[in-house]
Amino acid sequence: MLIDRLALILVIVGALNWGGIGLFGFDLVAFLFGGQLALISRIVYTLVALSGLWCITLLFRSEPHRA
């Protein structure tokens, strides 16, 4: 399902971003989009958070969807 793949991609982006923050103190999203409080950065952070919530549903599905 397309939304599952998009959500997973955004969750991976978020995980890599948090890894960069944890390991190097470097926030790639903020760097690319003009700081943590820039509107586009906040949109990306929000989309990553919503994707994480969506991916929770993957844990409770009885049959995985095949694309």
N, C-alpha and C positions, 0 to 999 in steps of 0.2 A: 504494500500500500504506500502511496506517495507520501502521505503525511507522516507515516512511521519513519521513512528514510530521511525526510527533511528534519524531523525531530531528532533523530539519531545523529545526523551531521551537526546540528546546532549543539547538542549535548557534548559531542566530541570537541567542538570549538571551545565550548565553555571549560571542559576539562583541561584542554591544552593551555588555555588562558590562565586558569587557576594554577596549573603546574608552573607556568612562567612566573606567576606572582610568588608562589611558594619557594621556588628554587633560586630565582634571580631577582625578585622584587620588580619584575617588569610586566606591566599590564599591556598586552598587545592590542586589545580592543581600544583602550584609551589612547594609546600611541597612534593607532591608525585613524581614529575618528575625532581627535581633538580634545582629549581629556575625558575623565570619568563622568563629568556633568554635562558634556555635550549631548545634544538631543539624539543624535544617531547612536552614540555609545549607549545611552540609556535604552534606546529601542532594541539594540543588540542584546544587552543584558536581560531585558524583559523577555525577548524571544527565546533566549537560552533558558531562562527560568520556566517559561511556559512549556518548552520542549521537554525539560526535565520532568515536569508534572505529567505530560503526555506519556513519556516513556515508562512511568509507573504502571500504566495500563498494560504494557507489554508483559509485565510479570504475572498478570492475572488472566491472561487469555488462555483458553483451553487449546486452541489450534492456532499456530502461527499463520499469518496471512502470507501468501506467496504472491510476489509481483509478477 
